Amino acid sequence: MKNLNGIMLGMAIVVILASGGYFVYKEYLQPETEVPTDVTVAAGTDLTFREVTQTRHEDVDGTGGCDVKLLYPQIEESSGVSADIRESINLQIASAVKEFLTTDDEDLTLAATSFVTSCKTDLTDLVAQMDDPIESAQQAWTSEVGYDIKQNANGILSIGLSDYLNQGGAHPNITQLFLNFDVKTGKQLTLRDVIEPAKLQAFEVKEKQWLIDHESDALFEESLNEFRAYASNPTDESTDRYIDDAIFYLTPDAIGVFYNPYAIAPYAAGPIAVEILRSEI
């Protein structure tokens, strides 16, 4: 189910709660130094892919310079979907990758170039203020994007994209997003497309209660209090907000809700994901 080509698992904690039908994992995903040249697709899945890699580098005297390393999938023509749907999904994947680069360029190739150019300017200014050549030499800024296929079966494609961004701070920033597609139409799915309207509130209560029961020590106090209030007295307004704001992914057996660092807990807690089995909804 899960293709980790191009991604290194930096930290993983898996907890299985058989009695409740849920499990949660935390992980830092980082692209590997050596990029594989193809994707192995599990037997019985719907689509085949090719991997696209893009790299950019700018030298900055006395430092490791600026780098962009992109690795993301594109659907192959041999997958059996129409050209229009294939092109639509591929464009949406590339557009999501571009969002990590935070530039105004519409083209991904131009965005990667703009990112390292801007990085060079910022890094040059920073180094000019440093007196320690050793500290300067340690400055090597990079943005590395990799991916993770959560589901590629039953007409559903769920892809995770992760960005490992290091710009000289106390720690790198790791951000993940997910794209969920109906491959028959090319439409990007929302939670409202995969959960019946009458079950949306029950889904959210289950998910928030799991966080209360198993992540209370890690959560921000404000988040914990909010989730407790909701679980004891769920409202339609809060349910709609949680559903519409959710970062989620799909597997053949479950629906996962994902929280990046700082969303509901400190960086040290890592990303948090709660998977709720479809059979429980």
Backbone as CSV, one residue per row, in Angstrom:
resi,resn,N_x,N_y,N_z,CA_x,CA_y,CA_z,C_x,C_y,C_z
1,MET,0.832,-1.208,0.000,0.000,0.000,0.000,0.858,1.245,0.000
2,LYS,2.004,1.158,0.612,2.742,2.385,0.876,4.071,2.370,0.166
3,ASN,4.226,3.236,-0.781,5.464,3.322,-1.539,6.320,4.407,-0.924
4,LEU,7.504,4.037,-0.435,8.374,5.008,0.216,9.557,5.361,-0.671
5,ASN,9.426,5.138,-2.027,10.519,5.528,-2.905,10.794,6.999,-2.753
6,GLY,12.069,7.326,-2.596,12.478,8.715,-2.490,12.286,9.306,-1.130
7,ILE,11.844,8.503,-0.132,11.581,9.088,1.182,12.256,8.255,2.249
8,MET,12.905,8.865,3.179,13.541,8.160,4.300,12.723,8.389,5.544
9,LEU,12.476,7.330,6.228,11.708,7.427,7.472,12.671,7.800,8.582
10,GLY,12.570,9.071,9.047,13.500,9.551,10.051,13.058,9.231,11.455
11,MET,11.771,9.197,11.699,11.293,8.808,13.038,9.942,8.174,12.878
12,ALA,9.703,7.014,13.445,8.376,6.386,13.343,8.014,5.736,14.655
13,ILE,6.814,6.013,15.066,6.279,5.363,16.258,4.920,4.822,15.876
14,VAL,4.714,3.545,15.990,3.428,2.963,15.610,2.788,2.361,16.849
15,VAL,1.566,2.753,17.076,0.823,2.223,18.213,-0.445,1.584,17.690
16,ILE,-0.703,0.358,18.010,-1.897,-0.335,17.519,-2.868,-0.541,18.675
17,LEU,-4.082,-0.126,18.439,-5.132,-0.287,19.449,-6.208,-1.181,18.849
18,ALA,-6.050,-2.482,19.010,-6.923,-3.435,18.338,-8.354,-3.309,18.807
19,SER,-8.558,-3.061,20.075,-9.922,-3.066,20.604,-10.744,-1.924,20.049
20,GLY,-10.116,-0.806,19.759,-10.865,0.329,19.247,-10.909,0.389,17.748
21,GLY,-10.103,-0.434,17.074,-10.123,-0.448,15.621,-9.342,0.678,15.004
22,TYR,-8.442,1.316,15.736,-7.675,2.424,15.200,-6.191,2.148,15.372
23,PHE,-5.344,2.840,14.578,-3.939,2.940,14.933,-3.435,4.299,14.498
24,VAL,-2.378,4.742,15.181,-1.807,6.054,14.899,-0.325,5.876,14.668
25,TYR,0.266,6.677,13.782,1.699,6.656,13.619,2.190,8.080,13.525
26,LYS,3.488,8.256,13.866,4.141,9.537,13.692,5.369,9.292,12.843
27,GLU,5.670,10.195,11.943,6.854,9.979,11.143,7.391,11.293,10.608
28,TYR,8.704,11.355,10.515,9.358,12.404,9.744,9.779,11.760,8.434
29,LEU,9.381,12.342,7.323,9.735,11.807,6.025,10.768,12.718,5.380
30,GLN,11.870,12.126,4.946,12.901,12.893,4.275,13.321,12.154,3.016
31,PRO,13.488,12.876,1.901,13.959,12.216,0.686,15.353,11.634,0.890
32,GLU,15.610,10.503,0.244,16.920,9.895,0.313,17.922,10.678,-0.518
33,THR,19.198,10.486,-0.225,20.234,11.158,-0.995,20.263,10.629,-2.423
34,GLU,20.188,9.299,-2.570,20.167,8.707,-3.895,18.724,8.476,-4.312
35,VAL,18.376,8.994,-5.480,16.992,8.939,-5.947,16.779,7.726,-6.827
36,PRO,15.809,6.869,-6.510,15.512,5.737,-7.384,15.069,6.222,-8.756
37,THR,15.201,5.376,-9.750,14.884,5.782,-11.116,13.505,5.354,-11.557
38,ASP,12.836,4.507,-10.791,11.487,4.106,-11.179,10.671,3.785,-9.943
39,VAL,9.402,3.506,-10.157,8.490,3.193,-9.056,8.024,1.761,-9.197
40,THR,8.084,1.013,-8.139,7.524,-0.328,-8.137,6.084,-0.240,-7.662
41,VAL,5.161,-0.659,-8.495,3.744,-0.571,-8.169,3.252,-1.950,-7.760
42,ALA,2.596,-2.017,-6.620,2.137,-3.299,-6.088,1.155,-3.966,-7.036
43,ALA,1.161,-5.279,-7.048,0.248,-6.028,-7.906,-1.194,-5.718,-7.552
44,GLY,-2.041,-5.622,-8.559,-3.457,-5.400,-8.331,-3.839,-3.940,-8.176
45,THR,-2.888,-3.031,-8.309,-3.212,-1.625,-8.197,-3.614,-1.075,-9.554
46,ASP,-4.125,0.156,-9.546,-4.756,0.697,-10.741,-3.789,1.387,-11.705
47,LEU,-2.796,2.079,-11.178,-1.989,2.965,-11.999,-0.514,2.611,-11.938
48,THR,0.198,2.952,-12.999,1.647,2.881,-12.992,2.189,4.300,-13.133
49,PHE,3.396,4.513,-12.622,3.943,5.856,-12.550,5.359,5.926,-13.099
50,ARG,5.746,7.107,-13.445,7.154,7.425,-13.651,7.509,8.484,-12.620
51,GLU,8.749,8.477,-12.183,9.206,9.469,-11.221,9.861,10.631,-11.951
52,VAL,9.540,11.815,-11.510,10.154,13.027,-12.046,11.102,13.577,-10.991
53,THR,12.309,13.878,-11.388,13.277,14.481,-10.479,13.745,15.814,-11.044
54,GLN,13.858,16.785,-10.188,14.419,18.081,-10.554,15.372,18.517,-9.448
55,THR,16.516,19.019,-9.835,17.468,19.547,-8.860,17.972,20.903,-9.327
56,ARG,18.225,21.773,-8.374,18.815,23.087,-8.634,19.843,23.360,-7.547
57,HIS,20.927,24.035,-7.915,21.946,24.384,-6.928,22.493,25.767,-7.224
58,GLU,22.720,26.533,-6.175,23.391,27.827,-6.277,24.538,27.857,-5.269
59,ASP,25.745,28.145,-5.759,26.896,28.278,-4.868,26.823,29.590,-4.095
60,VAL,27.214,29.532,-2.840,27.372,30.718,-2.008,28.723,30.577,-1.318
61,ASP,29.626,31.488,-1.583,30.989,31.380,-1.066,31.017,31.143,0.438
62,GLY,31.815,30.175,0.836,32.002,29.898,2.256,30.904,29.078,2.891
63,THR,29.943,28.604,2.093,28.817,27.814,2.612,28.596,26.583,1.747
64,GLY,27.619,25.790,2.149,27.218,24.641,1.340,26.290,25.010,0.206
65,GLY,25.873,26.275,0.150,25.023,26.736,-0.929,23.558,26.419,-0.749
66,CYS,22.794,26.599,-1.814,21.341,26.402,-1.810,20.964,25.280,-2.779
67,ASP,20.084,24.414,-2.330,19.674,23.282,-3.160,18.165,23.096,-3.133
68,VAL,17.633,22.678,-4.255,16.268,22.178,-4.355,16.345,20.785,-4.958
69,LYS,15.705,19.827,-4.304,15.661,18.464,-4.797,14.207,18.020,-4.795
70,LEU,13.658,17.794,-5.958,12.248,17.433,-6.086,12.124,16.017,-6.633
71,LEU,11.260,15.256,-6.029,10.947,13.909,-6.490,9.446,13.703,-6.343
72,TYR,8.762,13.456,-7.454,7.315,13.289,-7.377,6.847,12.381,-8.515
73,PRO,5.671,11.759,-8.380,5.198,10.815,-9.390,4.312,11.484,-10.436
74,GLN,4.306,10.882,-11.606,3.384,11.251,-12.669,2.823,9.969,-13.265
75,ILE,1.535,9.981,-13.574,0.877,8.790,-14.112,1.370,8.522,-15.530
76,GLU,1.682,7.259,-15.809,2.130,6.837,-17.131,0.947,6.692,-18.093
77,GLU,1.242,6.807,-19.366,0.208,6.631,-20.385,-0.366,5.220,-20.367
78,SER,0.434,4.253,-19.932,0.000,2.855,-19.939,-0.996,2.528,-18.830
79,SER,-1.359,3.515,-18.026,-2.227,3.245,-16.879,-3.675,2.984,-17.245
80,GLY,-4.097,3.364,-18.441,-5.449,3.047,-18.864,-6.479,4.124,-18.619
81,VAL,-6.096,5.257,-17.995,-7.030,6.368,-17.838,-6.925,7.258,-19.062
82,SER,-7.941,8.066,-19.281,-7.940,8.926,-20.453,-6.830,9.964,-20.357
83,ALA,-6.444,10.483,-21.504,-5.368,11.479,-21.543,-5.741,12.712,-20.741
84,ASP,-7.009,13.126,-20.830,-7.449,14.330,-20.122,-7.351,14.139,-18.603
85,ILE,-7.812,12.989,-18.122,-7.765,12.728,-16.679,-6.316,12.586,-16.213
86,ARG,-5.519,11.872,-16.989,-4.105,11.701,-16.626,-3.404,13.061,-16.550
87,GLU,-3.630,13.892,-17.540,-2.987,15.211,-17.547,-3.481,16.066,-16.381
88,SER,-4.776,15.987,-16.082,-5.331,16.773,-14.988,-4.716,16.377,-13.651
89,ILE,-4.650,15.073,-13.382,-4.070,14.616,-12.116,-2.590,14.967,-12.043
90,ASN,-1.868,14.755,-13.134,-0.440,15.066,-13.133,-0.184,16.548,-12.891
91,LEU,-1.013,17.400,-13.463,-0.855,18.836,-13.246,-1.147,19.208,-11.793
92,GLN,-2.146,18.571,-11.204,-2.472,18.853,-9.801,-1.355,18.403,-8.868
93,ILE,-0.715,17.288,-9.185,0.417,16.831,-8.375,1.567,17.828,-8.483
94,ALA,1.909,18.239,-9.711,3.007,19.184,-9.910,2.716,20.525,-9.242
95,SER,1.453,20.946,-9.298,1.067,22.210,-8.670,1.236,22.143,-7.161
96,ALA,0.905,20.986,-6.571,1.063,20.824,-5.121,2.536,20.859,-4.733
97,VAL,3.391,20.246,-5.533,4.833,20.298,-5.273,5.318,21.742,-5.304
98,LYS,4.822,22.508,-6.258,5.237,23.904,-6.405,4.883,24.727,-5.172
99,GLU,3.794,24.377,-4.504,3.382,25.141,-3.327,4.435,25.118,-2.226
100,PHE,5.210,24.054,-2.161,6.270,23.979,-1.147,7.349,25.038,-1.377
101,LEU,7.504,25.487,-2.616,8.591,26.396,-2.961,8.242,27.860,-2.710
102,THR,7.003,28.140,-2.399,6.535,29.479,-2.006,7.039,30.578,-2.939
103,THR,6.866,30.365,-4.226,7.179,31.407,-5.202,5.911,31.723,-5.989
104,ASP,5.965,32.796,-6.756,4.809,33.200,-7.552,4.808,32.570,-8.937
105,ASP,5.829,31.814,-9.268,5.918,31.209,-10.598,4.874,30.114,-10.763
106,GLU,4.210,30.115,-11.900,3.205,29.100,-12.158,3.832,27.796,-12.634
107,ASP,4.976,27.881,-13.290,5.660,26.703,-13.793,6.582,26.144,-12.713
108,LEU,6.553,24.821,-12.508,7.335,24.206,-11.445,8.835,24.362,-11.680
109,THR,9.268,24.236,-12.920,10.687,24.391,-13.224,11.164,25.800,-12.900
110,LEU,10.381,26.802,-13.276,10.733,28.187,-12.958,10.688,28.429,-11.460
111,ALA,9.719,27.802,-10.792,9.595,27.975,-9.342,10.831,27.435,-8.624
112,ALA,11.344,26.288,-9.061,12.541,25.725,-8.445,13.741,26.638,-8.630
113,THR,13.859,27.198,-9.836,14.963,28.130,-10.105,14.824,29.393,-9.272
114,SER,13.612,29.912,-9.171,13.378,31.126,-8.386,13.692,30.891,-6.920
115,PHE,13.368,29.690,-6.430,13.586,29.383,-5.021,15.073,29.435,-4.680
116,VAL,15.917,28.782,-5.477,17.348,28.773,-5.152,17.972,30.150,-5.384
117,THR,17.445,30.915,-6.339,17.958,32.267,-6.561,17.674,33.149,-5.356
118,SER,16.442,33.080,-4.857,16.075,33.847,-3.666,16.859,33.365,-2.454
119,CYS,17.030,32.040,-2.355,17.804,31.465,-1.253,19.229,31.991,-1.272
120,LYS,19.841,32.083,-2.443,21.214,32.566,-2.550,21.340,33.982,-2.007
121,THR,20.376,34.826,-2.344,20.400,36.209,-1.852,20.312,36.244,-0.332
122,ASP,19.369,35.480,0.224,19.174,35.477,1.682,20.383,34.890,2.400
123,LEU,20.934,33.806,1.860,22.077,33.163,2.502,23.322,34.045,2.422
124,THR,23.497,34.716,1.310,24.626,35.642,1.169,24.541,36.753,2.202
125,ASP,23.343,37.301,2.390,23.157,38.370,3.396,23.435,37.849,4.800
126,LEU,23.010,36.623,5.083,23.226,36.062,6.409,24.706,35.852,6.687
127,VAL,25.408,35.274,5.727,26.822,34.972,5.921,27.636,36.248,6.093
128,ALA,27.203,37.322,5.427,27.914,38.598,5.549,27.877,39.126,6.977
129,GLN,26.889,38.679,7.755,26.765,39.116,9.141,27.468,38.174,10.114
130,MET,28.023,37.080,9.625,28.676,36.094,10.480,30.177,36.356,10.562
131,ASP,30.726,36.147,11.749,32.168,36.314,11.956,32.904,34.982,11.997
132,ASP,32.164,33.892,12.096,32.766,32.581,12.267,32.709,31.806,10.951
133,PRO,33.857,31.565,10.296,33.854,30.833,9.022,33.373,29.396,9.160
134,ILE,33.581,28.804,10.337,33.101,27.436,10.546,31.581,27.407,10.572
135,GLU,30.998,28.368,11.272,29.541,28.467,11.311,28.975,28.743,9.921
136,SER,29.662,29.605,9.163,29.221,29.904,7.800,29.253,28.659,6.927
137,ALA,30.326,27.855,7.069,30.471,26.658,6.250,29.379,25.635,6.524
138,GLN,28.787,25.710,7.715,27.725,24.776,8.077,26.375,25.159,7.485
139,GLN,26.302,26.338,6.912,25.048,26.787,6.318,24.880,26.161,4.934
140,ALA,24.002,25.207,4.836,23.668,24.570,3.566,22.154,24.454,3.514
141,TRP,21.520,25.393,2.846,20.059,25.456,2.848,19.501,24.577,1.745
142,THR,18.429,23.900,2.065,17.870,22.982,1.080,16.370,22.806,1.256
143,SER,15.707,22.491,0.163,14.305,22.070,0.178,14.239,20.762,-0.595
144,GLU,13.848,19.686,0.105,13.779,18.366,-0.511,12.342,17.860,-0.447
145,VAL,11.783,17.577,-1.594,10.405,17.102,-1.680,10.409,15.637,-2.113
146,GLY,9.692,14.826,-1.372,9.518,13.421,-1.713,8.047,13.047,-1.647
147,TYR,7.748,11.783,-1.867,6.340,11.379,-1.886,6.144,9.988,-1.310
148,ASP,4.879,9.677,-1.073,4.464,8.439,-0.423,3.081,8.097,-0.959
149,ILE,2.931,6.954,-1.600,1.624,6.562,-2.128,0.869,5.755,-1.070
150,LYS,-0.237,6.296,-0.613,-1.041,5.667,0.428,-2.024,4.645,-0.146
151,GLN,-2.636,4.987,-1.273,-3.570,4.059,-1.918,-3.480,4.223,-3.417
152,ASN,-3.429,3.094,-4.094,-3.437,3.063,-5.553,-4.251,1.848,-5.966
153,ALA,-5.519,1.865,-5.606,-6.394,0.723,-5.840,-7.844,1.157,-5.747
154,ASN,-8.710,0.343,-6.350,-10.163,0.555,-6.241,-10.591,1.924,-6.767
155,GLY,-9.901,2.418,-7.771,-10.284,3.695,-8.371,-9.896,4.904,-7.557
156,ILE,-9.076,4.722,-6.508,-8.650,5.829,-5.656,-7.124,5.937,-5.684
157,LEU,-6.633,7.142,-5.832,-5.216,7.424,-5.720,-5.025,8.433,-4.601
158,SER,-4.260,8.044,-3.575,-3.973,8.927,-2.447,-2.461,9.054,-2.322
159,ILE,-1.974,10.275,-2.483,-0.532,10.537,-2.505,-0.177,11.516,-1.397
160,GLY,0.868,11.196,-0.643,1.428,12.129,0.321,2.661,12.786,-0.252
161,LEU,2.778,14.087,-0.106,3.964,14.835,-0.504,4.576,15.447,0.744
162,SER,5.893,15.349,0.882,6.554,15.885,2.059,7.693,16.803,1.648
163,ASP,7.850,17.887,2.378,8.934,18.833,2.138,9.812,18.918,3.377
164,TYR,11.084,18.628,3.191,12.089,18.756,4.250,12.837,20.056,3.960
165,LEU,12.562,21.084,4.747,13.101,22.420,4.498,14.083,22.792,5.594
166,ASN,15.322,23.038,5.198,16.359,23.440,6.137,16.918,24.786,5.697
167,GLN,16.671,25.820,6.486,17.166,27.149,6.183,17.957,27.716,7.357
168,GLY,18.728,26.843,7.997,19.659,27.295,9.005,19.083,27.547,10.373
169,GLY,17.849,27.140,10.627,17.240,27.361,11.925,17.672,26.316,12.935
170,ALA,17.002,26.311,14.069,17.328,25.353,15.124,17.047,23.923,14.681
171,HIS,16.124,23.757,13.764,15.787,22.437,13.243,15.146,22.610,11.878
172,PRO,15.165,21.587,11.053,14.462,21.682,9.764,12.956,21.676,9.987
173,ASN,12.224,22.146,9.008,10.768,22.081,9.047,10.310,20.992,8.090
174,ILE,9.460,20.136,8.578,8.921,19.058,7.759,7.427,19.282,7.604
175,THR,6.976,19.424,6.381,5.568,19.676,6.099,5.061,18.631,5.121
176,GLN,3.879,18.110,5.395,3.276,17.133,4.497,1.875,17.576,4.087
177,LEU,1.514,17.197,2.876,0.150,17.392,2.392,-0.244,16.144,1.621
178,PHE,-1.543,16.017,1.378,-2.046,14.813,0.724,-3.017,15.190,-0.381
179,LEU,-2.945,14.439,-1.473,-3.850,14.597,-2.599,-4.601,13.284,-2.776
180,ASN,-5.919,13.379,-2.846,-6.768,12.193,-2.952,-7.638,12.334,-4.191
181,PHE,-7.508,11.380,-5.113,-8.179,11.492,-6.407,-9.133,10.337,-6.664
182,ASP,-10.243,10.661,-7.318,-11.080,9.666,-7.977,-10.499,9.536,-9.384
183,VAL,-9.857,8.407,-9.691,-9.152,8.292,-10.966,-10.102,8.130,-12.152
184,LYS,-11.369,7.891,-11.880,-12.330,7.798,-12.982,-12.710,9.177,-13.513
185,THR,-12.600,10.188,-12.664,-12.986,11.544,-13.067,-11.833,12.539,-13.010
186,GLY,-10.786,12.208,-12.253,-9.692,13.146,-12.047,-9.976,14.155,-10.955
187,LYS,-11.133,14.021,-10.310,-11.524,14.961,-9.263,-10.729,14.713,-7.998
188,GLN,-10.305,15.806,-7.362,-9.647,15.704,-6.067,-10.726,15.607,-4.987
189,LEU,-10.649,14.570,-4.164,-11.696,14.265,-3.209,-11.557,15.076,-1.926
190,THR,-12.692,15.351,-1.305,-12.735,15.937,0.027,-13.274,14.881,0.981
191,LEU,-13.190,15.163,2.283,-13.755,14.211,3.247,-15.253,14.028,3.043
192,ARG,-15.910,15.071,2.571,-17.351,14.974,2.334,-17.673,14.019,1.183
193,ASP,-16.673,13.756,0.330,-16.882,12.818,-0.768,-16.731,11.375,-0.329
194,VAL,-16.056,11.137,0.792,-15.755,9.754,1.184,-16.446,9.320,2.473
195,ILE,-17.104,10.258,3.143,-17.868,9.921,4.347,-19.306,10.392,4.157
196,GLU,-20.253,9.540,4.462,-21.655,9.916,4.320,-21.972,11.117,5.212
197,PRO,-22.797,12.050,4.738,-23.113,13.255,5.516,-23.582,12.950,6.934
198,ALA,-24.392,11.917,7.088,-24.940,11.602,8.415,-23.878,11.073,9.372
199,LYS,-22.695,10.712,8.848,-21.652,10.118,9.687,-20.466,11.048,9.910
200,LEU,-20.528,12.253,9.374,-19.402,13.179,9.501,-19.110,13.521,10.963
201,GLN,-20.173,13.817,11.722,-19.951,14.194,13.116,-19.416,13.013,13.923
202,ALA,-19.933,11.834,13.682,-19.452,10.649,14.394,-17.979,10.396,14.080
203,PHE,-17.609,10.609,12.833,-16.208,10.449,12.441,-15.324,11.419,13.219
204,GLU,-15.734,12.674,13.275,-14.922,13.679,13.959,-14.842,13.419,15.458
205,VAL,-15.925,12.992,16.047,-15.901,12.685,17.481,-14.936,11.534,17.751
206,LYS,-14.973,10.481,16.917,-14.047,9.359,17.083,-12.602,9.824,16.981
207,GLU,-12.337,10.640,15.982,-10.961,11.089,15.748,-10.457,11.978,16.878
208,LYS,-11.280,12.925,17.317,-10.866,13.816,18.404,-10.746,13.057,19.726
209,GLN,-11.631,12.085,19.950,-11.545,11.312,21.180,-10.265,10.485,21.215
210,TRP,-9.847,9.988,20.054,-8.578,9.245,20.001,-7.421,10.140,20.427
211,LEU,-7.409,11.366,19.932,-6.350,12.308,20.304,-6.369,12.587,21.804
212,ILE,-7.557,12.739,22.346,-7.688,12.983,23.791,-7.149,11.796,24.583
213,ASP,-7.487,10.599,24.155,-7.126,9.396,24.904,-5.652,9.037,24.775
214,HIS,-5.039,9.360,23.630,-3.702,8.840,23.362,-2.636,9.906,23.122
215,GLU,-3.015,11.143,22.948,-2.022,12.186,22.677,-2.163,13.381,23.617
216,SER,-2.885,13.230,24.707,-3.158,14.374,25.581,-1.882,14.996,26.136
217,ASP,-0.858,14.186,26.405,0.389,14.720,26.946,1.165,15.525,25.914
218,ALA,0.935,15.250,24.637,1.684,15.923,23.576,0.988,17.185,23.074
219,LEU,-0.326,17.233,23.171,-1.084,18.319,22.563,-0.874,19.650,23.286
220,PHE,-1.003,20.743,22.511,-1.101,22.052,23.140,-2.316,22.035,24.073
221,GLU,-2.209,22.742,25.177,-3.314,22.766,26.132,-4.583,23.325,25.481
222,GLU,-4.419,24.348,24.657,-5.579,24.935,23.984,-6.265,23.924,23.077
223,SER,-5.466,23.146,22.333,-6.036,22.129,21.448,-6.739,21.050,22.245
224,LEU,-6.105,20.597,23.321,-6.698,19.549,24.142,-8.032,19.988,24.727
225,ASN,-8.084,21.208,25.248,-9.333,21.708,25.817,-10.416,21.834,24.752
226,GLU,-10.022,22.274,23.569,-10.985,22.411,22.471,-11.556,21.054,22.080
227,PHE,-10.695,20.055,21.962,-11.143,18.726,21.553,-12.027,18.085,22.630
228,ARG,-11.699,18.311,23.892,-12.526,17.772,24.972,-13.925,18.388,24.946
229,ALA,-13.982,19.687,24.741,-15.277,20.361,24.683,-16.104,19.845,23.516
230,TYR,-15.455,19.636,22.385,-16.165,19.151,21.199,-16.657,17.721,21.406
231,ALA,-15.784,16.849,21.927,-16.163,15.445,22.095,-17.346,15.284,23.047
232,SER,-17.435,16.156,24.052,-18.532,16.060,25.014,-19.806,16.720,24.508
233,ASN,-19.650,17.695,23.601,-20.815,18.404,23.081,-20.545,18.860,21.648
234,PRO,-20.541,17.919,20.689,-20.222,18.282,19.301,-21.280,19.183,18.683
235,THR,-20.819,20.176,17.954,-21.719,21.095,17.263,-21.521,20.975,15.757
236,ASP,-22.551,21.323,15.016,-22.451,21.273,13.561,-21.392,22.247,13.052
237,GLU,-21.298,23.412,13.684,-20.325,24.418,13.248,-18.895,23.900,13.385
238,SER,-18.575,23.309,14.523,-17.232,22.769,14.736,-16.971,21.574,13.830
239,THR,-17.982,20.730,13.668,-17.825,19.573,12.781,-17.483,20.027,11.377
240,ASP,-18.209,21.001,10.861,-17.951,21.502,9.515,-16.539,22.063,9.394
241,ARG,-16.089,22.764,10.421,-14.742,23.349,10.382,-13.680,22.252,10.379
242,TYR,-13.838,21.271,11.225,-12.865,20.180,11.267,-12.835,19.411,9.944
243,ILE,-14.006,19.133,9.401,-14.085,18.370,8.156,-13.454,19.147,7.007
244,ASP,-13.768,20.418,6.907,-13.293,21.211,5.774,-11.809,21.574,5.888
245,ASP,-11.281,21.633,7.105,-9.875,21.991,7.298,-8.951,20.780,7.366
246,ALA,-9.505,19.592,7.378,-8.698,18.395,7.616,-7.701,18.133,6.492
247,ILE,-6.485,17.781,6.883,-5.512,17.195,5.965,-5.688,15.693,6.104
248,PHE,-6.069,15.022,5.041,-6.393,13.610,5.180,-5.855,12.805,4.010
249,TYR,-5.805,11.500,4.224,-5.404,10.576,3.165,-6.265,9.325,3.269
250,LEU,-6.169,8.494,2.248,-6.975,7.286,2.177,-6.081,6.068,2.000
251,THR,-6.476,4.976,2.634,-5.883,3.675,2.369,-7.039,2.738,2.036
252,PRO,-6.768,1.550,1.514,-7.883,0.645,1.207,-8.732,0.306,2.426
253,ASP,-8.160,0.437,3.626,-8.877,0.030,4.836,-9.274,1.168,5.761
254,ALA,-8.723,2.361,5.547,-8.902,3.402,6.563,-8.897,4.797,5.946
255,ILE,-9.319,5.743,6.772,-9.218,7.164,6.465,-8.302,7.776,7.526
256,GLY,-7.267,8.456,7.096,-6.314,9.043,8.024,-6.446,10.553,8.081
257,VAL,-6.392,11.110,9.276,-6.367,12.558,9.478,-4.970,12.923,9.968
258,PHE,-4.362,13.911,9.341,-2.949,14.205,9.566,-2.761,15.621,10.094
259,TYR,-1.836,15.748,11.052,-1.497,17.057,11.619,0.007,17.280,11.512
260,ASN,0.394,18.351,10.846,1.795,18.718,10.766,2.274,19.266,12.111
261,PRO,3.589,19.269,12.346,4.109,19.887,13.566,3.594,21.312,13.733
262,TYR,3.284,21.671,14.953,2.761,22.968,15.357,1.252,23.123,15.136
263,ALA,0.622,22.225,14.394,-0.810,22.378,14.137,-1.620,22.193,15.418
264,ILE,-1.333,21.124,16.161,-2.040,20.866,17.422,-1.071,20.520,18.546
265,ALA,0.218,20.443,18.224,1.219,20.042,19.215,2.563,20.662,18.859
266,PRO,3.494,20.751,19.817,4.810,21.326,19.537,5.589,20.502,18.519
267,TYR,6.639,21.111,18.006,7.490,20.446,17.017,8.033,19.122,17.556
268,ALA,8.410,19.117,18.825,9.011,17.929,19.422,8.074,16.721,19.397
269,ALA,6.769,16.969,19.334,5.813,15.864,19.290,5.796,15.181,17.936
270,GLY,6.335,15.862,16.923,6.332,15.300,15.580,4.972,15.415,14.922
271,PRO,4.879,15.016,13.672,3.566,14.971,13.016,2.714,13.883,13.654
272,ILE,1.421,14.081,13.632,0.494,13.125,14.239,-0.550,12.727,13.199
273,ALA,-0.774,11.429,13.070,-1.816,10.940,12.166,-2.690,9.938,12.897
274,VAL,-3.966,10.051,12.699,-4.929,9.100,13.281,-5.658,8.424,12.127
275,GLU,-5.590,7.109,12.091,-6.294,6.353,11.057,-7.511,5.668,11.658
276,ILE,-8.651,5.898,11.037,-9.891,5.282,11.495,-10.338,4.292,10.425
277,LEU,-10.502,3.046,10.821,-10.876,2.003,9.878,-12.219,2.300,9.249
278,ARG,-12.317,2.029,7.959,-13.582,2.252,7.270,-14.701,1.427,7.885
279,SER,-14.385,0.245,8.378,-15.399,-0.618,8.983,-15.975,-0.030,10.256
280,GLU,-15.274,0.950,10.843,-15.746,1.578,12.085,-16.654,2.774,11.810
281,ILE,-16.745,3.189,10.551,-17.536,4.390,10.235,-18.937,3.947,9.823
